[in-house]
Structures are given as C-alpha cells and as structure tokens.
Amino acid sequence: MSITAVLVLFSIIWFLVLFLTLQIKIKTQGDSGSVLKGTHASSPVNFSIKNRLITTTLISVPISALVIFVILSGFITLDMFDFYNLIEK
C-alpha cells in the first residue's frame, strides 16, 4: 500500500466522520428561541469548527489505522469479493 493510498483512504474516512460529527450536539437558533433576522431557524447558535475538526481527527485516526491494518494483513482480500471470477490469477 503506497503512501498516496493511505492518504486517500484517511481523507475519505476523515470527511465521512466530519459529516457525521457535524450533526452531533448541535444547538440551533430554533431550539434556543433566538432566531436572528435573515437566518434560518436551523442555523447553529455557537458553532465551533475547531472542536469539530479535532474531534473528527481523533475519531478518524483509529478507524483509518484499523482499516489499513485489515488491508495490509490480508485478512480481507480483493479475491474474496470476486464473485464472477473477473480477476485474472
């Protein structure tokens, strides 16, 4: 597995985790009852992107390490998913 493949895999997992963590513990203006004029009621009240990015990185590093370990160990191979015998051996 090349370093480029590792970086691509990590970035895919990182963005997936980011989109999932953006929805957790969000307090909207509609929930707090203070909707500012010109904004939507679902807009966040106090949004801290720094905390979200740190949380995303801390969650995605072990997940990426686990996926890379599984790929490198050979526990799951591409041949296991070749149901129609399309891969030449």
C-alpha positions as CSV (number, residue, x, y, z in Angstrom):
1,M,0.0,0.0,0.0
2,S,1.6,3.3,-1.1
3,I,1.6,6.4,0.9
4,T,-0.8,8.0,-1.5
5,A,-3.3,5.2,-1.0
6,V,-3.0,5.7,2.8
7,L,-3.6,9.4,2.5
8,V,-6.6,9.0,0.2
9,L,-8.1,6.4,2.5
10,F,-7.5,8.6,5.5
11,S,-9.1,11.6,3.8
12,I,-12.2,9.6,2.8
13,I,-12.7,8.3,6.3
14,W,-11.9,11.8,7.7
15,F,-14.6,13.5,5.6
16,L,-17.1,10.8,6.4
17,V,-16.5,11.2,10.1
18,L,-16.7,15.0,9.7
19,F,-20.1,14.9,8.1
20,L,-21.3,12.6,10.8
21,T,-19.9,14.7,13.7
22,L,-21.4,17.9,12.3
23,Q,-24.8,16.6,13.3
24,I,-24.0,15.7,16.9
25,K,-24.7,18.1,19.8
26,I,-25.8,20.9,17.6
27,K,-27.9,23.6,19.2
28,T,-29.9,25.5,16.7
29,Q,-31.4,29.0,16.9
30,G,-34.9,27.5,16.7
31,D,-34.1,25.3,19.8
32,S,-32.8,28.3,21.8
33,G,-35.7,30.5,20.6
34,S,-33.5,33.3,19.4
35,V,-33.7,33.3,15.6
36,L,-31.8,36.2,14.1
37,K,-33.4,38.1,11.3
38,G,-32.2,36.9,7.9
39,T,-31.1,33.5,9.2
40,H,-32.8,30.1,9.2
41,A,-34.1,28.6,12.4
42,S,-31.9,25.6,11.9
43,S,-28.7,27.7,11.9
44,P,-26.4,26.9,14.8
45,V,-26.1,29.2,17.8
46,N,-22.5,28.8,18.8
47,F,-20.7,26.7,16.2
48,S,-17.0,25.9,16.9
49,I,-15.4,24.4,13.8
50,K,-12.1,23.9,15.7
51,N,-13.6,21.5,18.2
52,R,-15.3,19.6,15.4
53,L,-12.1,19.2,13.4
54,I,-10.1,18.0,16.4
55,T,-12.9,15.5,17.3
56,T,-13.0,14.3,13.7
57,T,-9.3,13.8,13.6
58,L,-9.3,11.9,16.9
59,I,-12.1,9.6,15.7
60,S,-10.8,9.0,12.2
61,V,-7.2,8.1,13.1
62,P,-8.0,4.8,14.9
63,I,-10.6,3.9,12.3
64,S,-8.1,4.5,9.5
65,A,-5.5,2.5,11.3
66,L,-7.9,-0.4,11.7
67,V,-8.8,-0.3,8.0
68,I,-5.2,-0.1,6.9
69,F,-4.3,-3.0,9.3
70,V,-7.0,-5.1,7.8
71,I,-5.9,-4.3,4.3
72,L,-2.2,-4.9,4.9
73,S,-2.7,-8.1,7.0
74,G,-4.5,-9.9,4.1
75,F,-7.4,-10.7,6.4
76,I,-9.8,-9.4,3.7
77,T,-8.5,-9.6,0.1
78,L,-9.9,-8.5,-3.3
79,D,-10.3,-12.2,-4.3
80,M,-13.0,-12.6,-1.6
81,F,-15.2,-10.1,-3.5
82,D,-14.6,-11.6,-7.0
83,F,-18.0,-13.3,-7.3
84,Y,-17.9,-13.5,-11.1
85,N,-14.2,-14.5,-11.5
86,L,-13.3,-11.3,-13.2
87,I,-9.8,-11.0,-11.7
88,E,-7.1,-12.9,-13.6
89,K,-4.9,-15.0,-11.4
